[in-house]
Amino acid sequence: MEDFLRARGADRMPHPGGTLLQHLRRVAHLLGEWDADPTVQVAGLCHAAYGTDGFAATLLDVTERPVLAQLIGERAEALVHLYASCDREIVYPRLGSERPIRFRNRYTGQEHTPPEPDVRAFLEITAANELDVLMHHTDLAQRYGPSLHRLFARSYDLLSAAARDACEHHLGRYANGA
């Protein structure tokens, strides 16, 4: 999979902490440390393949979903697509405040309700991604640490114990909005 990501330029795209490929590896590694399902770890390795609401660069166009699905499996690809298509401005406030959680697709504007296991996987990948970014970019940590702490704190019941502990360890200092 890393050869594919390299062939698509992930090793040449700047990202906090080095390159996009280095970031993707760290996210997958962190998910592994949290004993995430192997499918979630693979999705974490590829989570930015279609770009994200916070990272516009893409390795594949969403029309190439079958290419990625063939490489990592349909379930992992579906999680990558869920992550990439998430309209964060709409979805993040809903996390931890409504059930079931309705997602808005940033490409189409359509809303849907993913099954809870997909929401849990989405949140694990989100936590691993955001923690890695903040550990490598002090300015972003200061700017987004408080809101991310609130996001994960109100979603703790959907995160694994290891992800909750990591969020509290890295974001706890922002608990009072500081």
PyMOL commands that set and color helices and strands:
alter all, ss='L'
color gray80, all
select helices_A, chain A and resi 2-7+20-33+38-45+62-72+74-85+88-94+116-136+138-154+156-158+161-174
alter helices_A, ss='H'
color red, helices_A
select strands_A, chain A and resi 14-15+18-19+103-104+111-112
alter strands_A, ss='S'
color yellow, strands_A
deselect
rebuild
show_as cartoon
